[in-house]
Amino acid sequence: MKGKNWREYQPQRKQKKRHRHRKGGILKKLILAVLLFALGYVGFQIYFRYSKPYVIGLDAGHGGIDVGAVGVIQEVDLTEHTTAKLAELLQADGRFRVVLSRDEGEDKSITDRNKLFQRVKPNLVLSIHANSGEDASAFGFECYPSPPGKPNYEKSLVLAQYIAKEMEGAGARLRGTDGVRFGYYVADEEGNTSKLLLDSTDTQIYDYDTFGMLKNMACPTVLVEQCFVTNQEDVAEFGTDEGCARAAQAYYQAICKYLEDVEKAEPK
């Protein structure tokens, strides 16, 4: 070896080996970091999905350019405000994971919102709406469970009864016999569709379509009509910031009582 003896060359060889070891060490650390991140992410997803005993689906009716019924206030303002209040109560409880069908202000079809809940498979679903009348005289609260003939009919009816009772306790005036009704869409021979609203005492099975958010649900599902946005007194009670908070509290209490009673009734 010209210009260098064996001893002069030896340190360079050791330095190159250390260089290669250093590069190999960095690669191993990078792989380890990626694996740890992947394991952490998977662990978080498992914790987020399964650590809470109950998953609650909340649907704020309408959204985006669809503002719903318009009266003293817009329906969508009430639905989004109440849903946000209820989500806060459920999350603060610690037993619930809340899944929203859409973000605030988002324009999302009923079909897409419904399919989201079908994928998530919550323990129950509550769809929040408000009513309207041709004049300002119509008032009160009513809710619509999945109707007779649906697989989740019985549990949906019980949940609706809990909700109506809590809303009555909060000061709402119930419509119909007990604030619970079944809702259908009936098409005539010309293809025109009209609503058919029946009292909860009518348990006959009809071959009619029902409200979009009640379709194809395996869990108890209820659509609420919180108040009439066309009635000043109703809006003052359940359409203001305080009123939406009062309704959210009633829904929260109904959900808790329903799940506690169902849990007690189910065999261990």
VEXROLO-532235 format. One record per residue (C-alpha): residue in three letters; x, y, z; residue number from 1; chain. Coordinates in nm, 2 decimals. Layout:
["ALA", [X, Y, Z], NUM, "A"] ...
END
This chain:
["MET", [0.00, 0.00, 0.00], 1, "A"] ["LYS", [0.17, 0.31, -0.13], 2, "A"] ["GLY", [0.23, 0.61, 0.10], 3, "A"] ["LYS", [0.07, 0.44, 0.40], 4, "A"] ["ASN", [0.17, 0.15, 0.61], 5, "A"] ["TRP", [-0.06, -0.10, 0.77], 6, "A"] ["ARG", [-0.09, 0.09, 1.10], 7, "A"] ["GLU", [-0.18, 0.42, 0.93], 8, "A"] ["TYR", [-0.46, 0.25, 0.73], 9, "A"] ["GLN", [-0.61, 0.06, 1.03], 10, "A"] ["PRO", [-0.78, 0.37, 1.20], 11, "A"] ["GLN", [-0.96, 0.46, 0.88], 12, "A"] ["ARG", [-1.11, 0.11, 0.86], 13, "A"] ["LYS", [-1.24, 0.13, 1.21], 14, "A"] ["GLN", [-1.39, 0.47, 1.14], 15, "A"] ["LYS", [-1.57, 0.34, 0.83], 16, "A"] ["LYS", [-1.71, 0.05, 1.04], 17, "A"] ["ARG", [-1.83, 0.29, 1.30], 18, "A"] ["HIS", [-2.00, 0.49, 1.02], 19, "A"] ["ARG", [-2.18, 0.19, 0.90], 20, "A"] ["HIS", [-2.29, 0.10, 1.25], 21, "A"] ["ARG", [-2.42, 0.45, 1.30], 22, "A"] ["LYS", [-2.63, 0.43, 0.98], 23, "A"] ["GLY", [-2.77, 0.09, 1.08], 24, "A"] ["GLY", [-2.85, 0.22, 1.43], 25, "A"] ["ILE", [-3.05, 0.52, 1.29], 26, "A"] ["LEU", [-3.25, 0.29, 1.06], 27, "A"] ["LYS", [-3.34, 0.06, 1.35], 28, "A"] ["LYS", [-3.44, 0.35, 1.56], 29, "A"] ["LEU", [-3.66, 0.48, 1.28], 30, "A"] ["ILE", [-3.83, 0.15, 1.23], 31, "A"] ["LEU", [-3.88, 0.12, 1.61], 32, "A"] ["ALA", [-4.04, 0.47, 1.62], 33, "A"] ["VAL", [-4.27, 0.38, 1.33], 34, "A"] ["LEU", [-4.38, 0.06, 1.51], 35, "A"] ["LEU", [-4.43, 0.24, 1.84], 36, "A"] ["PHE", [-4.64, 0.51, 1.66], 37, "A"] ["ALA", [-4.85, 0.24, 1.48], 38, "A"] ["LEU", [-4.91, 0.05, 1.81], 39, "A"] ["GLY", [-5.00, 0.37, 1.99], 40, "A"] ["TYR", [-5.24, 0.47, 1.72], 41, "A"] ["VAL", [-5.41, 0.13, 1.71], 42, "A"] ["GLY", [-5.43, 0.13, 2.09], 43, "A"] ["PHE", [-5.59, 0.47, 2.09], 44, "A"] ["GLN", [-5.85, 0.37, 1.83], 45, "A"] ["ILE", [-5.93, 0.06, 2.04], 46, "A"] ["TYR", [-5.96, 0.27, 2.36], 47, "A"] ["PHE", [-6.17, 0.54, 2.18], 48, "A"] ["ARG", [-6.40, 0.28, 2.03], 49, "A"] ["TYR", [-6.45, 0.03, 2.31], 50, "A"] ["SER", [-6.35, 0.20, 2.64], 51, "A"] ["LYS", [-6.69, 0.37, 2.69], 52, "A"] ["PRO", [-6.99, 0.14, 2.77], 53, "A"] ["TYR", [-7.23, 0.33, 2.55], 54, "A"] ["VAL", [-7.21, 0.49, 2.20], 55, "A"] ["ILE", [-7.48, 0.75, 2.14], 56, "A"] ["GLY", [-7.57, 0.87, 1.79], 57, "A"] ["LEU", [-7.69, 1.23, 1.78], 58, "A"] ["ASP", [-7.85, 1.38, 1.47], 59, "A"] ["ALA", [-7.90, 1.75, 1.44], 60, "A"] ["GLY", [-8.19, 1.78, 1.18], 61, "A"] ["HIS", [-8.13, 1.97, 0.85], 62, "A"] ["GLY", [-7.81, 2.17, 0.81], 63, "A"] ["GLY", [-7.62, 2.37, 0.55], 64, "A"] ["ILE", [-7.86, 2.54, 0.30], 65, "A"] ["ASP", [-8.14, 2.33, 0.45], 66, "A"] ["VAL", [-8.25, 2.54, 0.74], 67, "A"] ["GLY", [-8.57, 2.34, 0.81], 68, "A"] ["ALA", [-8.89, 2.51, 0.93], 69, "A"] ["VAL", [-8.88, 2.88, 0.97], 70, "A"] ["GLY", [-9.08, 3.08, 1.22], 71, "A"] ["VAL", [-8.97, 3.29, 1.52], 72, "A"] ["ILE", [-8.64, 3.11, 1.47], 73, "A"] ["GLN", [-8.49, 2.87, 1.21], 74, "A"] ["GLU", [-8.53, 2.50, 1.30], 75, "A"] ["VAL", [-8.16, 2.43, 1.22], 76, "A"] ["ASP", [-8.05, 2.68, 1.48], 77, "A"] ["LEU", [-8.25, 2.49, 1.74], 78, "A"] ["THR", [-8.13, 2.14, 1.63], 79, "A"] ["GLU", [-7.76, 2.23, 1.62], 80, "A"] ["HIS", [-7.77, 2.42, 1.95], 81, "A"] ["THR", [-7.96, 2.15, 2.14], 82, "A"] ["THR", [-7.74, 1.87, 1.99], 83, "A"] ["ALA", [-7.42, 2.06, 2.10], 84, "A"] ["LYS", [-7.56, 2.10, 2.46], 85, "A"] ["LEU", [-7.66, 1.73, 2.48], 86, "A"] ["ALA", [-7.32, 1.62, 2.34], 87, "A"] ["GLU", [-7.15, 1.82, 2.62], 88, "A"] ["LEU", [-7.36, 1.66, 2.89], 89, "A"] ["LEU", [-7.30, 1.30, 2.76], 90, "A"] ["GLN", [-6.93, 1.35, 2.72], 91, "A"] ["ALA", [-6.90, 1.51, 3.07], 92, "A"] ["ASP", [-7.07, 1.20, 3.21], 93, "A"] ["GLY", [-6.78, 0.98, 3.12], 94, "A"] ["ARG", [-6.99, 0.67, 3.02], 95, "A"] ["PHE", [-7.06, 0.78, 2.67], 96, "A"] ["ARG", [-6.89, 0.82, 2.34], 97, "A"] ["VAL", [-7.09, 1.06, 2.12], 98, "A"] ["VAL", [-7.11, 1.02, 1.74], 99, "A"] ["LEU", [-7.25, 1.32, 1.55], 100, "A"] ["SER", [-7.42, 1.26, 1.22], 101, "A"] ["ARG", [-7.28, 1.58, 1.08], 102, "A"] ["ASP", [-7.07, 1.88, 1.18], 103, "A"] ["GLU", [-7.23, 2.22, 1.26], 104, "A"] ["GLY", [-7.33, 2.39, 0.94], 105, "A"] ["GLU", [-7.26, 2.09, 0.73], 106, "A"] ["ASP", [-7.49, 2.01, 0.44], 107, "A"] ["LYS", [-7.54, 1.63, 0.46], 108, "A"] ["SER", [-7.83, 1.42, 0.33], 109, "A"] ["ILE", [-8.05, 1.22, 0.56], 110, "A"] ["THR", [-7.94, 0.91, 0.37], 111, "A"] ["ASP", [-7.57, 0.97, 0.44], 112, "A"] ["ARG", [-7.64, 1.06, 0.81], 113, "A"] ["ASN", [-7.85, 0.74, 0.85], 114, "A"] ["LYS", [-7.58, 0.52, 0.68], 115, "A"] ["LEU", [-7.31, 0.67, 0.91], 116, "A"] ["PHE", [-7.51, 0.54, 1.22], 117, "A"] ["GLN", [-7.56, 0.20, 1.05], 118, "A"] ["ARG", [-7.18, 0.17, 1.02], 119, "A"] ["VAL", [-7.11, 0.29, 1.38], 120, "A"] ["LYS", [-7.38, 0.07, 1.54], 121, "A"] ["PRO", [-7.46, 0.30, 1.84], 122, "A"] ["ASN", [-7.65, 0.19, 2.14], 123, "A"] ["LEU", [-7.92, 0.44, 2.05], 124, "A"] ["VAL", [-7.99, 0.73, 1.82], 125, "A"] ["LEU", [-8.17, 1.06, 1.88], 126, "A"] ["SER", [-8.26, 1.28, 1.59], 127, "A"] ["ILE", [-8.35, 1.64, 1.70], 128, "A"] ["HIS", [-8.60, 1.85, 1.51], 129, "A"] ["ALA", [-8.85, 2.13, 1.56], 130, "A"] ["ASN", [-9.21, 2.15, 1.44], 131, "A"] ["SER", [-9.40, 2.42, 1.25], 132, "A"] ["GLY", [-9.77, 2.51, 1.20], 133, "A"] ["GLU", [-9.97, 2.69, 0.94], 134, "A"] ["ASP", [-10.05, 2.95, 1.21], 135, "A"] ["ALA", [-9.91, 3.04, 1.54], 136, "A"] ["SER", [-10.16, 2.84, 1.75], 137, "A"] ["ALA", [-10.00, 2.49, 1.72], 138, "A"] ["PHE", [-9.77, 2.41, 2.01], 139, "A"] ["GLY", [-9.61, 2.13, 2.21], 140, "A"] ["PHE", [-9.37, 1.85, 2.21], 141, "A"] ["GLU", [-9.39, 1.51, 2.03], 142, "A"] ["CYS", [-9.15, 1.24, 1.94], 143, "A"] ["TYR", [-9.15, 0.95, 1.69], 144, "A"] ["PRO", [-8.99, 0.61, 1.76], 145, "A"] ["SER", [-8.93, 0.35, 1.49], 146, "A"] ["PRO", [-9.29, 0.23, 1.41], 147, "A"] ["PRO", [-9.46, -0.11, 1.47], 148, "A"] ["GLY", [-9.32, -0.38, 1.25], 149, "A"] ["LYS", [-8.96, -0.26, 1.27], 150, "A"] ["PRO", [-8.71, -0.48, 1.45], 151, "A"] ["ASN", [-8.62, -0.20, 1.69], 152, "A"] ["TYR", [-8.98, -0.09, 1.75], 153, "A"] ["GLU", [-9.03, -0.20, 2.11], 154, "A"] ["LYS", [-8.71, -0.05, 2.24], 155, "A"] ["SER", [-8.76, 0.26, 2.04], 156, "A"] ["LEU", [-9.11, 0.31, 2.19], 157, "A"] ["VAL", [-8.98, 0.27, 2.54], 158, "A"] ["LEU", [-8.70, 0.52, 2.48], 159, "A"] ["ALA", [-8.96, 0.76, 2.33], 160, "A"] ["GLN", [-9.18, 0.73, 2.64], 161, "A"] ["TYR", [-8.88, 0.81, 2.87], 162, "A"] ["ILE", [-8.80, 1.12, 2.66], 163, "A"] ["ALA", [-9.16, 1.24, 2.66], 164, "A"] ["LYS", [-9.19, 1.20, 3.03], 165, "A"] ["GLU", [-8.87, 1.39, 3.09], 166, "A"] ["MET", [-8.98, 1.67, 2.86], 167, "A"] ["GLU", [-9.31, 1.69, 3.03], 168, "A"] ["GLY", [-9.12, 1.72, 3.36], 169, "A"] ["ALA", [-8.92, 2.01, 3.21], 170, "A"] ["GLY", [-9.24, 2.20, 3.13], 171, "A"] ["ALA", [-9.32, 2.09, 2.78], 172, "A"] ["ARG", [-9.69, 2.05, 2.67], 173, "A"] ["LEU", [-9.72, 1.70, 2.52], 174, "A"] ["ARG", [-9.91, 1.65, 2.20], 175, "A"] ["GLY", [-10.15, 1.35, 2.15], 176, "A"] ["THR", [-10.21, 1.10, 2.43], 177, "A"] ["ASP", [-9.86, 1.09, 2.58], 178, "A"] ["GLY", [-9.63, 1.29, 2.34], 179, "A"] ["VAL", [-9.54, 0.98, 2.14], 180, "A"] ["ARG", [-9.66, 0.92, 1.78], 181, "A"] ["PHE", [-9.58, 0.71, 1.48], 182, "A"] ["GLY", [-9.50, 0.89, 1.15], 183, "A"] ["TYR", [-9.55, 0.76, 0.80], 184, "A"] ["TYR", [-9.53, 0.89, 0.44], 185, "A"] ["VAL", [-9.83, 0.78, 0.23], 186, "A"] ["ALA", [-9.82, 0.80, -0.15], 187, "A"] ["ASP", [-10.14, 0.83, -0.35], 188, "A"] ["GLU", [-10.20, 0.68, -0.70], 189, "A"] ["GLU", [-10.05, 0.99, -0.86], 190, "A"] ["GLY", [-9.73, 0.96, -0.66], 191, "A"] ["ASN", [-9.79, 1.25, -0.43], 192, "A"] ["THR", [-9.68, 1.20, -0.07], 193, "A"] ["SER", [-9.84, 1.31, 0.25], 194, "A"] ["LYS", [-9.76, 1.26, 0.61], 195, "A"] ["LEU", [-9.97, 1.03, 0.83], 196, "A"] ["LEU", [-9.92, 1.09, 1.20], 197, "A"] ["LEU", [-10.08, 0.83, 1.43], 198, "A"] ["ASP", [-10.11, 0.81, 1.81], 199, "A"] ["SER", [-9.89, 0.56, 1.99], 200, "A"] ["THR", [-10.20, 0.36, 2.08], 201, "A"] ["ASP", [-10.23, 0.26, 1.71], 202, "A"] ["THR", [-9.99, -0.04, 1.70], 203, "A"] ["GLN", [-10.11, -0.17, 1.37], 204, "A"] ["ILE", [-9.83, -0.25, 1.12], 205, "A"] ["TYR", [-9.86, -0.04, 0.80], 206, "A"] ["ASP", [-9.68, -0.09, 0.48], 207, "A"] ["TYR", [-9.59, 0.28, 0.46], 208, "A"] ["ASP", [-9.25, 0.45, 0.45], 209, "A"] ["THR", [-9.14, 0.63, 0.76], 210, "A"] ["PHE", [-8.90, 0.92, 0.85], 211, "A"] ["GLY", [-8.56, 0.89, 0.70], 212, "A"] ["MET", [-8.36, 0.88, 1.02], 213, "A"] ["LEU", [-8.57, 0.59, 1.15], 214, "A"] ["LYS", [-8.50, 0.36, 0.86], 215, "A"] ["ASN", [-8.28, 0.05, 0.88], 216, "A"] ["MET", [-8.17, 0.11, 1.24], 217, "A"] ["ALA", [-8.09, -0.19, 1.46], 218, "A"] ["CYS", [-8.08, 0.02, 1.78], 219, "A"] ["PRO", [-8.35, 0.22, 1.96], 220, "A"] ["THR", [-8.41, 0.53, 1.75], 221, "A"] ["VAL", [-8.63, 0.83, 1.82], 222, "A"] ["LEU", [-8.69, 1.15, 1.63], 223, "A"] ["VAL", [-8.80, 1.44, 1.85], 224, "A"] ["GLU", [-9.00, 1.76, 1.76], 225, "A"] ["GLN", [-8.88, 1.98, 2.04], 226, "A"] ["CYS", [-9.13, 2.27, 2.00], 227, "A"] ["PHE", [-9.31, 2.47, 1.73], 228, "A"] ["VAL", [-9.08, 2.74, 1.58], 229, "A"] ["THR", [-9.39, 2.91, 1.47], 230, "A"] ["ASN", [-9.52, 2.95, 1.83], 231, "A"] ["GLN", [-9.37, 3.23, 2.03], 232, "A"] ["GLU", [-9.44, 3.07, 2.37], 233, "A"] ["ASP", [-9.29, 2.74, 2.25], 234, "A"] ["VAL", [-8.98, 2.91, 2.13], 235, "A"] ["ALA", [-8.94, 3.10, 2.46], 236, "A"] ["GLU", [-8.96, 2.77, 2.64], 237, "A"] ["PHE", [-8.75, 2.54, 2.43], 238, "A"] ["GLY", [-8.60, 2.74, 2.14], 239, "A"] ["THR", [-8.38, 2.99, 2.32], 240, "A"] ["ASP", [-8.03, 2.92, 2.46], 241, "A"] ["GLU", [-8.17, 2.84, 2.80], 242, "A"] ["GLY", [-8.46, 2.65, 2.64], 243, "A"] ["CYS", [-8.23, 2.43, 2.43], 244, "A"] ["ALA", [-8.02, 2.36, 2.74], 245, "A"] ["ARG", [-8.33, 2.26, 2.93], 246, "A"] ["ALA", [-8.44, 2.02, 2.65], 247, "A"] ["ALA", [-8.08, 1.88, 2.63], 248, "A"] ["GLN", [-8.09, 1.81, 3.00], 249, "A"] ["ALA", [-8.43, 1.63, 2.96], 250, "A"] ["TYR", [-8.29, 1.41, 2.68], 251, "A"] ["TYR", [-7.98, 1.34, 2.88], 252, "A"] ["GLN", [-8.18, 1.22, 3.18], 253, "A"] ["ALA", [-8.41, 1.01, 2.96], 254, "A"] ["ILE", [-8.11, 0.84, 2.79], 255, "A"] ["CYS", [-7.94, 0.77, 3.13], 256, "A"] ["LYS", [-8.26, 0.63, 3.28], 257, "A"] ["TYR", [-8.34, 0.42, 2.98], 258, "A"] ["LEU", [-8.00, 0.26, 2.96], 259, "A"] ["GLU", [-7.98, 0.20, 3.34], 260, "A"] ["ASP", [-8.32, 0.03, 3.33], 261, "A"] ["VAL", [-8.24, -0.17, 3.02], 262, "A"] ["GLU", [-7.91, -0.28, 3.17], 263, "A"] ["LYS", [-8.09, -0.39, 3.49], 264, "A"] ["ALA", [-8.35, -0.58, 3.29], 265, "A"] ["GLU", [-8.10, -0.77, 3.07], 266, "A"] ["PRO", [-7.98, -1.11, 3.20], 267, "A"] ["LYS", [-7.62, -1.12, 3.33], 268, "A"] 
END
